[in-house]
């Protein structure tokens, strides 16, 4: 597999898609609800996904695409090369803030992440990694993640998961909130994973993500020595929804054993 | 009072301070704890406050300064001109992230906010307002805030306030979290106020801030029609700690009457 060629194309298309997205800031968005009133999609999400699919199919006709907006293939198994794409991760931020969203792409081969991209369009910050070759932010190598004490950790965790909700007893994570130095919440899983990869966050926890939310980040975070699993410490399923815990190595184990499984 | 001259000086000093702060990114920080393990200060916080105080005292010897790091005056009353300064709002972000922090300045005259500045140093975004003359981001006027339904609102609220804490029963704000479209938390009161002023957030709620955290934001948010009070809807005390609720007009009333005082 010519990963260098695939990488070159992916970057070129990311920059092109970024330009198109920035141009839409001056236009009126069409916003629709998907599964529920907090699950939104815009014409820009859809057009961006179609932009990538057209280019991938043209250049790599044998590759398949799993995309959030459903314009790709019906991917039932991960054999061969599969691009897992979220055209706009953080759609709510895109609509309300015109910032704090990203394009996320993971390119997998027989189920193994080979290339990962998270492109913060507004700040023109491209986080990327190739398996075994390190992770980078706009060309600068990201250093390996260093251990951190839980009392000095900043973790990203939405308020949803410490009040009554359908996925986790709020009393499980509340003690973790008290133990850490601080919590944040940015509303884009891809950016939150990029922030763990760069050390701006020490961990990111959420109770439900789809593969396109974490596929790009998975490759990048693992490449700097971070750990990506579900909150119980088990491997993520790439073809379904998962809880997700992304953290520095020692911190990951502490969160799983002292707080979640205790 | 020559507010134009004061404004001109404030902007010049903010840009100069920003350059100095950016230069420190390559250096080793000295981090100390203040009141508790989550309350941090660095040499850069201190040096930046001293930078402003020197210039203010030199140029406006009759003005007084109330600064977070305590290098200013012992301000017991708000007569005359008082600069209320947070040299780095979001010190924890400054240390961990080298972003998501801001310099915050409010210039008050006999207790009335006349000038407000929030400078996002890393993104070179200066939010500012002069009372009665509108609010601006890097020279572009900020439009007046429009009403929003609570179900479509994004509010900034830290997880701390929906778990057991010393300041508010967690059951008070949990129903609000369920009612809104989403919650975020950025870890800098000044930036969170700037985000309300620009419409990126619809409200910001926190249970304890000092005057230097909100003095600049107060002038900016009020200038675009936003409301700034404590969480019970009462005016903020400028010489003590307060809970703070910053929101669009209709939303502010709904949060106070339907959730906090209900």
Interface residues (C-beta under 8 A of the other chain):
Chain A: X37 X38 X92 X96 X97 X98 X99 X123 X151 X154 X157 X158 X159 X160 X162 X163 X164 X170 X174 X177 X178 X181 X182 X183 X184 X185 X186 X187 X195 X199 X200 X201
Chain B: X37 X38 X92 X96 X97 X98 X99 X123 X151 X154 X157 X158 X159 X160 X162 X163 X164 X170 X174 X177 X178 X181 X182 X183 X184 X185 X186 X187 X195 X199 X200 X201
